[in-house]
């Protein structure tokens, strides 16, 4: 007896939405038709359409703006855990319009926590560079970088709204970031919620990274917070020869 596969209404609605986005070549910020128009276009009932839309909203592809409509946001920004590309280089590679807003660039002294991180004495001068990162006008993450002031005299003369910190390290000071490690935890937003345009207590990633230069010296400590609804963490895995996989 032949078994026929029947697509479920919500799946059909999801496919119709995806097809509309592709066929109309929507860009981030473009508005979709109203719910009434979409129901009429695809012969759907309102509850089925809303269920499909909710899936795209949860994944961060669509956004419902009260009183304005339904907007296409686009796929998430991919933050690769391997490699040391700057935000500018990564967003350019992903063909995204990017923007950085300078929150602070100041010289400060090591407190107890930072002196342990840099393995130096209390009061050692550091540069602190903090920026809000955006793609297609949407806030993605806040990055706060710390590095030794004595290694980078006069770095505050550079324009870190438009320039890359790693480019300045390498081309202006001859210091090349070559390796590092990151620690990622899931938590909830606090004071940073307003800058990220998310509700208080919304889920966020907290990312701590340590970067080393071509001489093996500790170069930069960075603390970042990122929106999981707009940022996707990507990792590449290789099986190590001789190790058993699975249980």
Secondary structure, 3 states (H helix, E strand, C coil): CCCCCCCCHHHHHHHHHHHHHHHCCCCCCCECCCHHHHHHHHCCCHHHHHHHHHHHHHCCCEEEECCCEEEECCCCEEEECCCCCCHHHHHHHCCCCEEEEEEEEEEEECCHHHHHHHCCCCCCEEEEEEEEEEECCEEEEEEEEEEEHHHCCCHHHCCCCCCCHHHHHHHHHCCCEEEEEEEEEEEECCCCHHHHCCCCCCEEEEEEEEEEECCCCEEEEEEEEECCCCEEEECCCCCCCCCCCCC
